[in-house]
Amino acid sequence: MGFLRLTLSKCWTSGRVARELAPRARVLLISRGLVASTPLKTSSPRVSRFPSARGSRGYSTKQGANDGRSNSPVASIITASAITVAVGVYLYKQGLEPTKMDALKVAPTSANTSKGDVTTHAISLAPVRSNDATEPSLPKVLERLDDDTVDISKLPREDAILTTAPEVPPPITRDYPVLLQVPLETTTKVTQLTSQYKYEQWTFNNTVPGPFIRARVGDIVELTLTNRDAAGNPHNIDCHAFTGPGGGAAVTTAEENETKTARFKLLYPGLYVYHCAAAPVPVHIANGMYGLMYVQPTEDLPSVDREYYVMQSEFYHEPPEVDDDGRPSDTVEFSYPNGLREEPNIVAFNGSESALTRDHPLKALVGESVRIFFGNAGPNLTSSFHVIGSHFRNVYRDGDVLSPPGRCIQSVGVPAGAATIVDLKMAVPETYTLVDHAIFRLDKGAVGFLNVSGKPRDDIYSSAQPPRPCVGCKLHA
């Protein structure tokens, strides 16, 4: 019992020492049983509790000094543990987080003692409070958005500017919310999916991907969905920017020739995917029913010279049937088994193999800045988006427009159902190639071109020999 009382007494004394020293140096521990050794002189009477005769293992090196049980190695270990517990309890009571403490912030110091030099090392444990002002927080305007009640009847009405990929609507310059009217129609159309095959796509507003929708945080989106699918399939919209059940799917499900209207307040800025979520959901997405909505923050991203809309997706089809003349059909149909196995026949940008190569390559001039709003509809694969020969100066990962962007990034991963924003600066005239760097998908159609024209920059890129692309190369125009 005497040994237990001694241990508890040391624990209490250590906690009292920590409390007295904390206001001056957060927590200052001077204990050879806990820390490394350097010469130190101190005048503090409390330091004399640790005799200079003790060695680095916590017990005395002098003859007969370890007679008592309290000076045994086991007792020293227990004492050290007790001190640690006492300090932890003190930090807990002070509302600090020991798991976030920065150690070794104070250099060794010296002090005098009545018993000579004491070999110790002072360590300052600098706790980080959970309410540290440096931690990121939502802007005040966002914290109020979900609490403020808006009188919709008093909001000005505005028709959304909808664009077809790769075009993007102009930035929104107003500083107030509106009732933003967004009309969408669901249709089907046969498209030249590859140079070899045609395919029936399911669409929003007769395009794959669907139109780019630009809004501002705080807006009320009045979405009107009209189903023009002659095959009789029901359709709806699940927009990742909408807050509420199904992202709007439950209140927008429309049967053939039916129209549904619903309103959604935009609480969070960012770049979001929208898609049809009528059953079976993967079939509707795989057939082309997806797009992007950009919800501008109150202060938009820095302006750039050009903005583009690019979306990656996969297509799954059966082998072509044989026509009456014995030749394989030039039209293929959707394959559910291939989709279930996650084995796409086509991986494409903007809905077809040639959308960003022959049909609508992106364009820019030397010295211009280019922003790409990039989405991945999936429905299965994660994209490793990369632009060969260039770099992403800014990357707003996952469409996050509130956090600082990543800088000087080579490739960015975008999972299915997600989006990102990347900025480039065009320094050298050339054809830059957009790819998914899971590079075998190159042969499945995941290729796009960004054609940059202007004066050469020999100080950046030059050679005595002319360029010579390899035979059959798909990476250059």
Buried (B, 14 or more C-beta within 10 A) or exposed (E): EEBEEBBEEBBEBBBEBBBEBBEEBBBBBBBBBBBEEEEBBBEBEBBBEBBBEBEEEBBBEEEEEBEEEBBBEEBBEBBBEBBBEBBBEBBEEEEBEBEEBEEEEBEBBEBBBEEEBBBBBBBBBBBBEEEEEEEEEEBEEBEEBEEEEBEEEEBEEBEBBBBBBBEBBEBBEEEEBBBBBBBBBBBBEEBBBBEEBBBBBBBBBBBBBBBBBBBBBBBBBBBBBBBBBEEEBBBBBBBBBBBEEBBBBEBBBBEBEEEBBBBBBBBBBBBBBBBBBBEEBBBBBBBBBBBBBBBBBEEBBEEBEBBBBBBBBBBBBEEBEEEEEEEEEEBBEBBEEBBEEEEBBBBBBBBBBBBBBEEBBBBBBBEBBBBBBBBBBBBBBBBBBBBBBBBBBBBBBBBBBBEEBBEEBEBBBBEBBBBBBBBBBBBBBBBBBBBBBBEEBBEBBBBBBBBBEBEEEEEEEEEEEEEEEEEEEEBBB
